Amino acid sequence: LATFTKPGALREGIPSRVFMRLESWPQLIAVRDEVLKVLEAARQQKLIRSGLEARVGLEVFNSDPLESSNDVAELARFRSLLEEYQAFLPALFIVSQVEILPGVSAASNARLRGFSGSIAREGRGLGLRVLVQKARGQKCARCWNYSEQVGKDERYPEVCERCSAALREIENGQ
């Protein structure tokens, strides 16, 4: 007969940072769901044709004027989570660029004119504003992402910095 391990035994030997990362996935997926809704609205308005043509701005804010210290701490944790995964967010959202904006302001609204959405967060009034505009730069001929670095590599002028590095690795046999 099979023997069963006691509860929690599978966690032994696995670093706690792995479980911390797993615990953040529901929040990241919730953000992704909201971004996808806003991207679809941008497509319908003909601002973009595909997600790869998009640059997404994320503004974390507290819409409740009676914020408590717990709300402020939760807001800081949420923003910190987005900043920790910022390099991964374009792949998660299937867009070319993602920027974490400093907060809701008239300047950021003017800078990133686009569509807005909201996401429900734990706690009163905590939220996320999603802004979409056309991505900056040119389209990479290899991965189709938009980048301001396309055309800057003399050896591979039609590709972005990431594809240029990959092509150099292939070229060097690595």
MODELLER restraints for C-alpha pairs under 7 A, 6 or more apart:
rsr = mdl.restraints
at = mdl.atoms
rsr.add(forms.Gaussian(group=physical.xy_distance, feature=features.Distance(at['CA:32:A'], at['CA:93:A']), mean=5.86, stdev=0.5))
rsr.add(forms.Gaussian(group=physical.xy_distance, feature=features.Distance(at['CA:34:A'], at['CA:117:A']), mean=6.97, stdev=0.5))
rsr.add(forms.Gaussian(group=physical.xy_distance, feature=features.Distance(at['CA:34:A'], at['CA:119:A']), mean=6.33, stdev=0.5))
rsr.add(forms.Gaussian(group=physical.xy_distance, feature=features.Distance(at['CA:35:A'], at['CA:93:A']), mean=7.00, stdev=0.5))
rsr.add(forms.Gaussian(group=physical.xy_distance, feature=features.Distance(at['CA:35:A'], at['CA:130:A']), mean=6.37, stdev=0.5))
rsr.add(forms.Gaussian(group=physical.xy_distance, feature=features.Distance(at['CA:38:A'], at['CA:115:A']), mean=6.43, stdev=0.5))
rsr.add(forms.Gaussian(group=physical.xy_distance, feature=features.Distance(at['CA:38:A'], at['CA:116:A']), mean=6.77, stdev=0.5))
rsr.add(forms.Gaussian(group=physical.xy_distance, feature=features.Distance(at['CA:38:A'], at['CA:117:A']), mean=6.33, stdev=0.5))
rsr.add(forms.Gaussian(group=physical.xy_distance, feature=features.Distance(at['CA:38:A'], at['CA:130:A']), mean=6.98, stdev=0.5))
rsr.add(forms.Gaussian(group=physical.xy_distance, feature=features.Distance(at['CA:39:A'], at['CA:51:A']), mean=6.68, stdev=0.5))
rsr.add(forms.Gaussian(group=physical.xy_distance, feature=features.Distance(at['CA:39:A'], at['CA:132:A']), mean=6.99, stdev=0.5))
rsr.add(forms.Gaussian(group=physical.xy_distance, feature=features.Distance(at['CA:42:A'], at['CA:48:A']), mean=6.04, stdev=0.5))
rsr.add(forms.Gaussian(group=physical.xy_distance, feature=features.Distance(at['CA:42:A'], at['CA:115:A']), mean=6.80, stdev=0.5))
rsr.add(forms.Gaussian(group=physical.xy_distance, feature=features.Distance(at['CA:43:A'], at['CA:49:A']), mean=5.56, stdev=0.5))
rsr.add(forms.Gaussian(group=physical.xy_distance, feature=features.Distance(at['CA:43:A'], at['CA:50:A']), mean=6.93, stdev=0.5))
rsr.add(forms.Gaussian(group=physical.xy_distance, feature=features.Distance(at['CA:48:A'], at['CA:54:A']), mean=6.54, stdev=0.5))
rsr.add(forms.Gaussian(group=physical.xy_distance, feature=features.Distance(at['CA:48:A'], at['CA:134:A']), mean=6.44, stdev=0.5))
rsr.add(forms.Gaussian(group=physical.xy_distance, feature=features.Distance(at['CA:51:A'], at['CA:94:A']), mean=5.92, stdev=0.5))
rsr.add(forms.Gaussian(group=physical.xy_distance, feature=features.Distance(at['CA:51:A'], at['CA:95:A']), mean=4.79, stdev=0.5))
rsr.add(forms.Gaussian(group=physical.xy_distance, feature=features.Distance(at['CA:52:A'], at['CA:94:A']), mean=6.28, stdev=0.5))
rsr.add(forms.Gaussian(group=physical.xy_distance, feature=features.Distance(at['CA:52:A'], at['CA:95:A']), mean=4.26, stdev=0.5))
rsr.add(forms.Gaussian(group=physical.xy_distance, feature=features.Distance(at['CA:52:A'], at['CA:96:A']), mean=4.96, stdev=0.5))
rsr.add(forms.Gaussian(group=physical.xy_distance, feature=features.Distance(at['CA:52:A'], at['CA:145:A']), mean=5.60, stdev=0.5))
rsr.add(forms.Gaussian(group=physical.xy_distance, feature=features.Distance(at['CA:52:A'], at['CA:146:A']), mean=6.94, stdev=0.5))
rsr.add(forms.Gaussian(group=physical.xy_distance, feature=features.Distance(at['CA:53:A'], at['CA:95:A']), mean=6.76, stdev=0.5))
rsr.add(forms.Gaussian(group=physical.xy_distance, feature=features.Distance(at['CA:53:A'], at['CA:96:A']), mean=6.50, stdev=0.5))
rsr.add(forms.Gaussian(group=physical.xy_distance, feature=features.Distance(at['CA:53:A'], at['CA:134:A']), mean=5.75, stdev=0.5))
rsr.add(forms.Gaussian(group=physical.xy_distance, feature=features.Distance(at['CA:53:A'], at['CA:135:A']), mean=5.39, stdev=0.5))
rsr.add(forms.Gaussian(group=physical.xy_distance, feature=features.Distance(at['CA:53:A'], at['CA:146:A']), mean=6.64, stdev=0.5))
rsr.add(forms.Gaussian(group=physical.xy_distance, feature=features.Distance(at['CA:54:A'], at['CA:95:A']), mean=5.53, stdev=0.5))
rsr.add(forms.Gaussian(group=physical.xy_distance, feature=features.Distance(at['CA:54:A'], at['CA:96:A']), mean=6.00, stdev=0.5))
rsr.add(forms.Gaussian(group=physical.xy_distance, feature=features.Distance(at['CA:54:A'], at['CA:97:A']), mean=6.83, stdev=0.5))
rsr.add(forms.Gaussian(group=physical.xy_distance, feature=features.Distance(at['CA:54:A'], at['CA:132:A']), mean=6.40, stdev=0.5))
rsr.add(forms.Gaussian(group=physical.xy_distance, feature=features.Distance(at['CA:54:A'], at['CA:133:A']), mean=5.77, stdev=0.5))
rsr.add(forms.Gaussian(group=physical.xy_distance, feature=features.Distance(at['CA:54:A'], at['CA:134:A']), mean=4.78, stdev=0.5))
rsr.add(forms.Gaussian(group=physical.xy_distance, feature=features.Distance(at['CA:54:A'], at['CA:135:A']), mean=4.67, stdev=0.5))
rsr.add(forms.Gaussian(group=physical.xy_distance, feature=features.Distance(at['CA:55:A'], at['CA:95:A']), mean=6.63, stdev=0.5))
rsr.add(forms.Gaussian(group=physical.xy_distance, feature=features.Distance(at['CA:55:A'], at['CA:96:A']), mean=6.10, stdev=0.5))
rsr.add(forms.Gaussian(group=physical.xy_distance, feature=features.Distance(at['CA:55:A'], at['CA:97:A']), mean=4.63, stdev=0.5))
rsr.add(forms.Gaussian(group=physical.xy_distance, feature=features.Distance(at['CA:55:A'], at['CA:98:A']), mean=5.78, stdev=0.5))
rsr.add(forms.Gaussian(group=physical.xy_distance, feature=features.Distance(at['CA:55:A'], at['CA:132:A']), mean=5.75, stdev=0.5))
rsr.add(forms.Gaussian(group=physical.xy_distance, feature=features.Distance(at['CA:55:A'], at['CA:133:A']), mean=5.36, stdev=0.5))
rsr.add(forms.Gaussian(group=physical.xy_distance, feature=features.Distance(at['CA:55:A'], at['CA:134:A']), mean=5.63, stdev=0.5))
rsr.add(forms.Gaussian(group=physical.xy_distance, feature=features.Distance(at['CA:55:A'], at['CA:135:A']), mean=4.37, stdev=0.5))
rsr.add(forms.Gaussian(group=physical.xy_distance, feature=features.Distance(at['CA:56:A'], at['CA:97:A']), mean=6.19, stdev=0.5))
rsr.add(forms.Gaussian(group=physical.xy_distance, feature=features.Distance(at['CA:56:A'], at['CA:98:A']), mean=4.74, stdev=0.5))
rsr.add(forms.Gaussian(group=physical.xy_distance, feature=features.Distance(at['CA:56:A'], at['CA:99:A']), mean=6.28, stdev=0.5))
rsr.add(forms.Gaussian(group=physical.xy_distance, feature=features.Distance(at['CA:56:A'], at['CA:130:A']), mean=6.86, stdev=0.5))
rsr.add(forms.Gaussian(group=physical.xy_distance, feature=features.Distance(at['CA:56:A'], at['CA:131:A']), mean=5.66, stdev=0.5))
rsr.add(forms.Gaussian(group=physical.xy_distance, feature=features.Distance(at['CA:56:A'], at['CA:132:A']), mean=4.75, stdev=0.5))
rsr.add(forms.Gaussian(group=physical.xy_distance, feature=features.Distance(at['CA:56:A'], at['CA:133:A']), mean=6.71, stdev=0.5))
rsr.add(forms.Gaussian(group=physical.xy_distance, feature=features.Distance(at['CA:57:A'], at['CA:98:A']), mean=5.84, stdev=0.5))
rsr.add(forms.Gaussian(group=physical.xy_distance, feature=features.Distance(at['CA:57:A'], at['CA:99:A']), mean=4.83, stdev=0.5))
rsr.add(forms.Gaussian(group=physical.xy_distance, feature=features.Distance(at['CA:57:A'], at['CA:100:A']), mean=5.92, stdev=0.5))
rsr.add(forms.Gaussian(group=physical.xy_distance, feature=features.Distance(at['CA:57:A'], at['CA:101:A']), mean=6.24, stdev=0.5))
rsr.add(forms.Gaussian(group=physical.xy_distance, feature=features.Distance(at['CA:57:A'], at['CA:130:A']), mean=5.85, stdev=0.5))
rsr.add(forms.Gaussian(group=physical.xy_distance, feature=features.Distance(at['CA:57:A'], at['CA:131:A']), mean=4.86, stdev=0.5))
rsr.add(forms.Gaussian(group=physical.xy_distance, feature=features.Distance(at['CA:57:A'], at['CA:132:A']), mean=6.30, stdev=0.5))
rsr.add(forms.Gaussian(group=physical.xy_distance, feature=features.Distance(at['CA:58:A'], at['CA:99:A']), mean=6.27, stdev=0.5))
rsr.add(forms.Gaussian(group=physical.xy_distance, feature=features.Distance(at['CA:58:A'], at['CA:100:A']), mean=4.94, stdev=0.5))
rsr.add(forms.Gaussian(group=physical.xy_distance, feature=features.Distance(at['CA:58:A'], at['CA:101:A']), mean=5.70, stdev=0.5))
rsr.add(forms.Gaussian(group=physical.xy_distance, feature=features.Distance(at['CA:58:A'], at['CA:128:A']), mean=6.64, stdev=0.5))
rsr.add(forms.Gaussian(group=physical.xy_distance, feature=features.Distance(at['CA:58:A'], at['CA:129:A']), mean=5.81, stdev=0.5))
rsr.add(forms.Gaussian(group=physical.xy_distance, feature=features.Distance(at['CA:58:A'], at['CA:130:A']), mean=5.00, stdev=0.5))
rsr.add(forms.Gaussian(group=physical.xy_distance, feature=features.Distance(at['CA:58:A'], at['CA:131:A']), mean=6.44, stdev=0.5))
rsr.add(forms.Gaussian(group=physical.xy_distance, feature=features.Distance(at['CA:59:A'], at['CA:100:A']), mean=6.34, stdev=0.5))
rsr.add(forms.Gaussian(group=physical.xy_distance, feature=features.Distance(at['CA:59:A'], at['CA:101:A']), mean=5.10, stdev=0.5))
rsr.add(forms.Gaussian(group=physical.xy_distance, feature=features.Distance(at['CA:59:A'], at['CA:102:A']), mean=6.67, stdev=0.5))
rsr.add(forms.Gaussian(group=physical.xy_distance, feature=features.Distance(at['CA:59:A'], at['CA:103:A']), mean=5.13, stdev=0.5))
rsr.add(forms.Gaussian(group=physical.xy_distance, feature=features.Distance(at['CA:59:A'], at['CA:104:A']), mean=6.19, stdev=0.5))
rsr.add(forms.Gaussian(group=physical.xy_distance, feature=features.Distance(at['CA:59:A'], at['CA:128:A']), mean=5.61, stdev=0.5))
rsr.add(forms.Gaussian(group=physical.xy_distance, feature=features.Distance(at['CA:59:A'], at['CA:129:A']), mean=4.97, stdev=0.5))
rsr.add(forms.Gaussian(group=physical.xy_distance, feature=features.Distance(at['CA:59:A'], at['CA:130:A']), mean=6.57, stdev=0.5))
rsr.add(forms.Gaussian(group=physical.xy_distance, feature=features.Distance(at['CA:60:A'], at['CA:79:A']), mean=6.33, stdev=0.5))
rsr.add(forms.Gaussian(group=physical.xy_distance, feature=features.Distance(at['CA:60:A'], at['CA:103:A']), mean=5.96, stdev=0.5))
rsr.add(forms.Gaussian(group=physical.xy_distance, feature=features.Distance(at['CA:60:A'], at['CA:127:A']), mean=6.01, stdev=0.5))
rsr.add(forms.Gaussian(group=physical.xy_distance, feature=features.Distance(at['CA:60:A'], at['CA:128:A']), mean=4.66, stdev=0.5))
rsr.add(forms.Gaussian(group=physical.xy_distance, feature=features.Distance(at['CA:60:A'], at['CA:129:A']), mean=6.42, stdev=0.5))
rsr.add(forms.Gaussian(group=physical.xy_distance, feature=features.Distance(at['CA:61:A'], at['CA:103:A']), mean=6.21, stdev=0.5))
rsr.add(forms.Gaussian(group=physical.xy_distance, feature=features.Distance(at['CA:61:A'], at['CA:104:A']), mean=6.56, stdev=0.5))
rsr.add(forms.Gaussian(group=physical.xy_distance, feature=features.Distance(at['CA:61:A'], at['CA:126:A']), mean=6.14, stdev=0.5))
rsr.add(forms.Gaussian(group=physical.xy_distance, feature=features.Distance(at['CA:61:A'], at['CA:127:A']), mean=5.48, stdev=0.5))
rsr.add(forms.Gaussian(group=physical.xy_distance, feature=features.Distance(at['CA:61:A'], at['CA:128:A']), mean=6.15, stdev=0.5))
rsr.add(forms.Gaussian(group=physical.xy_distance, feature=features.Distance(at['CA:62:A'], at['CA:125:A']), mean=5.45, stdev=0.5))
rsr.add(forms.Gaussian(group=physical.xy_distance, feature=features.Distance(at['CA:62:A'], at['CA:126:A']), mean=4.53, stdev=0.5))
rsr.add(forms.Gaussian(group=physical.xy_distance, feature=features.Distance(at['CA:62:A'], at['CA:127:A']), mean=6.07, stdev=0.5))
rsr.add(forms.Gaussian(group=physical.xy_distance, feature=features.Distance(at['CA:63:A'], at['CA:125:A']), mean=4.80, stdev=0.5))
rsr.add(forms.Gaussian(group=physical.xy_distance, feature=features.Distance(at['CA:63:A'], at['CA:126:A']), mean=6.22, stdev=0.5))
rsr.add(forms.Gaussian(group=physical.xy_distance, feature=features.Distance(at['CA:64:A'], at['CA:124:A']), mean=6.54, stdev=0.5))
rsr.add(forms.Gaussian(group=physical.xy_distance, feature=features.Distance(at['CA:64:A'], at['CA:125:A']), mean=4.80, stdev=0.5))
rsr.add(forms.Gaussian(group=physical.xy_distance, feature=features.Distance(at['CA:71:A'], at['CA:123:A']), mean=6.41, stdev=0.5))
rsr.add(forms.Gaussian(group=physical.xy_distance, feature=features.Distance(at['CA:75:A'], at['CA:126:A']), mean=6.63, stdev=0.5))
rsr.add(forms.Gaussian(group=physical.xy_distance, feature=features.Distance(at['CA:83:A'], at['CA:100:A']), mean=6.99, stdev=0.5))
rsr.add(forms.Gaussian(group=physical.xy_distance, feature=features.Distance(at['CA:89:A'], at['CA:98:A']), mean=6.63, stdev=0.5))
rsr.add(forms.Gaussian(group=physical.xy_distance, feature=features.Distance(at['CA:90:A'], at['CA:96:A']), mean=5.81, stdev=0.5))
rsr.add(forms.Gaussian(group=physical.xy_distance, feature=features.Distance(at['CA:90:A'], at['CA:97:A']), mean=5.69, stdev=0.5))
rsr.add(forms.Gaussian(group=physical.xy_distance, feature=features.Distance(at['CA:90:A'], at['CA:98:A']), mean=5.83, stdev=0.5))
rsr.add(forms.Gaussian(group=physical.xy_distance, feature=features.Distance(at['CA:96:A'], at['CA:135:A']), mean=6.51, stdev=0.5))
rsr.add(forms.Gaussian(group=physical.xy_distance, feature=features.Distance(at['CA:96:A'], at['CA:145:A']), mean=5.07, stdev=0.5))
rsr.add(forms.Gaussian(group=physical.xy_distance, feature=features.Distance(at['CA:96:A'], at['CA:146:A']), mean=5.49, stdev=0.5))
rsr.add(forms.Gaussian(group=physical.xy_distance, feature=features.Distance(at['CA:97:A'], at['CA:135:A']), mean=6.54, stdev=0.5))
rsr.add(forms.Gaussian(group=physical.xy_distance, feature=features.Distance(at['CA:112:A'], at['CA:131:A']), mean=6.47, stdev=0.5))
rsr.add(forms.Gaussian(group=physical.xy_distance, feature=features.Distance(at['CA:112:A'], at['CA:133:A']), mean=6.60, stdev=0.5))
rsr.add(forms.Gaussian(group=physical.xy_distance, feature=features.Distance(at['CA:113:A'], at['CA:133:A']), mean=6.78, stdev=0.5))
rsr.add(forms.Gaussian(group=physical.xy_distance, feature=features.Distance(at['CA:114:A'], at['CA:131:A']), mean=5.26, stdev=0.5))
rsr.add(forms.Gaussian(group=physical.xy_distance, feature=features.Distance(at['CA:114:A'], at['CA:132:A']), mean=4.95, stdev=0.5))
rsr.add(forms.Gaussian(group=physical.xy_distance, feature=features.Distance(at['CA:114:A'], at['CA:133:A']), mean=5.67, stdev=0.5))
rsr.add(forms.Gaussian(group=physical.xy_distance, feature=features.Distance(at['CA:115:A'], at['CA:131:A']), mean=5.27, stdev=0.5))
rsr.add(forms.Gaussian(group=physical.xy_distance, feature=features.Distance(at['CA:115:A'], at['CA:132:A']), mean=5.84, stdev=0.5))
rsr.add(forms.Gaussian(group=physical.xy_distance, feature=features.Distance(at['CA:116:A'], at['CA:129:A']), mean=5.86, stdev=0.5))
rsr.add(forms.Gaussian(group=physical.xy_distance, feature=features.Distance(at['CA:116:A'], at['CA:130:A']), mean=5.11, stdev=0.5))
rsr.add(forms.Gaussian(group=physical.xy_distance, feature=features.Distance(at['CA:116:A'], at['CA:131:A']), mean=5.31, stdev=0.5))
rsr.add(forms.Gaussian(group=physical.xy_distance, feature=features.Distance(at['CA:117:A'], at['CA:129:A']), mean=5.57, stdev=0.5))
rsr.add(forms.Gaussian(group=physical.xy_distance, feature=features.Distance(at['CA:117:A'], at['CA:130:A']), mean=5.52, stdev=0.5))
rsr.add(forms.Gaussian(group=physical.xy_distance, feature=features.Distance(at['CA:118:A'], at['CA:127:A']), mean=6.25, stdev=0.5))
rsr.add(forms.Gaussian(group=physical.xy_distance, feature=features.Distance(at['CA:118:A'], at['CA:128:A']), mean=5.48, stdev=0.5))
rsr.add(forms.Gaussian(group=physical.xy_distance, feature=features.Distance(at['CA:118:A'], at['CA:129:A']), mean=5.32, stdev=0.5))
rsr.add(forms.Gaussian(group=physical.xy_distance, feature=features.Distance(at['CA:119:A'], at['CA:127:A']), mean=5.52, stdev=0.5))
rsr.add(forms.Gaussian(group=physical.xy_distance, feature=features.Distance(at['CA:119:A'], at['CA:128:A']), mean=5.54, stdev=0.5))
rsr.add(forms.Gaussian(group=physical.xy_distance, feature=features.Distance(at['CA:120:A'], at['CA:127:A']), mean=5.99, stdev=0.5))
rsr.add(forms.Gaussian(group=physical.xy_distance, feature=features.Distance(at['CA:121:A'], at['CA:127:A']), mean=5.76, stdev=0.5))
rsr.add(forms.Gaussian(group=physical.xy_distance, feature=features.Distance(at['CA:135:A'], at['CA:146:A']), mean=6.16, stdev=0.5))
rsr.add(forms.Gaussian(group=physical.xy_distance, feature=features.Distance(at['CA:136:A'], at['CA:146:A']), mean=6.51, stdev=0.5))
rsr.add(forms.Gaussian(group=physical.xy_distance, feature=features.Distance(at['CA:136:A'], at['CA:147:A']), mean=6.28, stdev=0.5))
rsr.add(forms.Gaussian(group=physical.xy_distance, feature=features.Distance(at['CA:136:A'], at['CA:148:A']), mean=6.17, stdev=0.5))
rsr.add(forms.Gaussian(group=physical.xy_distance, feature=features.Distance(at['CA:137:A'], at['CA:146:A']), mean=5.61, stdev=0.5))
rsr.add(forms.Gaussian(group=physical.xy_distance, feature=features.Distance(at['CA:137:A'], at['CA:147:A']), mean=4.62, stdev=0.5))
rsr.add(forms.Gaussian(group=physical.xy_distance, feature=features.Distance(at['CA:137:A'], at['CA:148:A']), mean=3.93, stdev=0.5))
rsr.add(forms.Gaussian(group=physical.xy_distance, feature=features.Distance(at['CA:138:A'], at['CA:146:A']), mean=5.08, stdev=0.5))
rsr.add(forms.Gaussian(group=physical.xy_distance, feature=features.Distance(at['CA:138:A'], at['CA:147:A']), mean=5.54, stdev=0.5))
rsr.add(forms.Gaussian(group=physical.xy_distance, feature=features.Distance(at['CA:138:A'], at['CA:148:A']), mean=6.26, stdev=0.5))
rsr.add(forms.Gaussian(group=physical.xy_distance, feature=features.Distance(at['CA:138:A'], at['CA:150:A']), mean=5.95, stdev=0.5))
rsr.add(forms.Gaussian(group=physical.xy_distance, feature=features.Distance(at['CA:139:A'], at['CA:145:A']), mean=5.63, stdev=0.5))
rsr.add(forms.Gaussian(group=physical.xy_distance, feature=features.Distance(at['CA:139:A'], at['CA:146:A']), mean=4.31, stdev=0.5))
rsr.add(forms.Gaussian(group=physical.xy_distance, feature=features.Distance(at['CA:139:A'], at['CA:147:A']), mean=6.55, stdev=0.5))
rsr.add(forms.Gaussian(group=physical.xy_distance, feature=features.Distance(at['CA:140:A'], at['CA:146:A']), mean=5.98, stdev=0.5))
rsr.add(forms.Gaussian(group=physical.xy_distance, feature=features.Distance(at['CA:140:A'], at['CA:150:A']), mean=6.25, stdev=0.5))
rsr.add(forms.Gaussian(group=physical.xy_distance, feature=features.Distance(at['CA:140:A'], at['CA:158:A']), mean=6.08, stdev=0.5))
rsr.add(forms.Gaussian(group=physical.xy_distance, feature=features.Distance(at['CA:140:A'], at['CA:159:A']), mean=4.55, stdev=0.5))
rsr.add(forms.Gaussian(group=physical.xy_distance, feature=features.Distance(at['CA:140:A'], at['CA:160:A']), mean=5.45, stdev=0.5))
rsr.add(forms.Gaussian(group=physical.xy_distance, feature=features.Distance(at['CA:141:A'], at['CA:158:A']), mean=5.74, stdev=0.5))
rsr.add(forms.Gaussian(group=physical.xy_distance, feature=features.Distance(at['CA:141:A'], at['CA:159:A']), mean=5.56, stdev=0.5))
rsr.add(forms.Gaussian(group=physical.xy_distance, feature=features.Distance(at['CA:142:A'], at['CA:159:A']), mean=6.13, stdev=0.5))
rsr.add(forms.Gaussian(group=physical.xy_distance, feature=features.Distance(at['CA:142:A'], at['CA:163:A']), mean=6.87, stdev=0.5))
rsr.add(forms.Gaussian(group=physical.xy_distance, feature=features.Distance(at['CA:147:A'], at['CA:160:A']), mean=6.04, stdev=0.5))
rsr.add(forms.Gaussian(group=physical.xy_distance, feature=features.Distance(at['CA:149:A'], at['CA:160:A']), mean=5.50, stdev=0.5))
rsr.add(forms.Gaussian(group=physical.xy_distance, feature=features.Distance(at['CA:149:A'], at['CA:161:A']), mean=6.01, stdev=0.5))
rsr.add(forms.Gaussian(group=physical.xy_distance, feature=features.Distance(at['CA:150:A'], at['CA:157:A']), mean=6.36, stdev=0.5))
rsr.add(forms.Gaussian(group=physical.xy_distance, feature=features.Distance(at['CA:150:A'], at['CA:158:A']), mean=5.89, stdev=0.5))
rsr.add(forms.Gaussian(group=physical.xy_distance, feature=features.Distance(at['CA:150:A'], at['CA:159:A']), mean=5.20, stdev=0.5))
rsr.add(forms.Gaussian(group=physical.xy_distance, feature=features.Distance(at['CA:150:A'], at['CA:160:A']), mean=4.56, stdev=0.5))
rsr.add(forms.Gaussian(group=physical.xy_distance, feature=features.Distance(at['CA:151:A'], at['CA:157:A']), mean=4.13, stdev=0.5))
rsr.add(forms.Gaussian(group=physical.xy_distance, feature=features.Distance(at['CA:151:A'], at['CA:158:A']), mean=5.55, stdev=0.5))
rsr.add(forms.Gaussian(group=physical.xy_distance, feature=features.Distance(at['CA:151:A'], at['CA:159:A']), mean=6.80, stdev=0.5))
rsr.add(forms.Gaussian(group=physical.xy_distance, feature=features.Distance(at['CA:156:A'], at['CA:164:A']), mean=6.20, stdev=0.5))
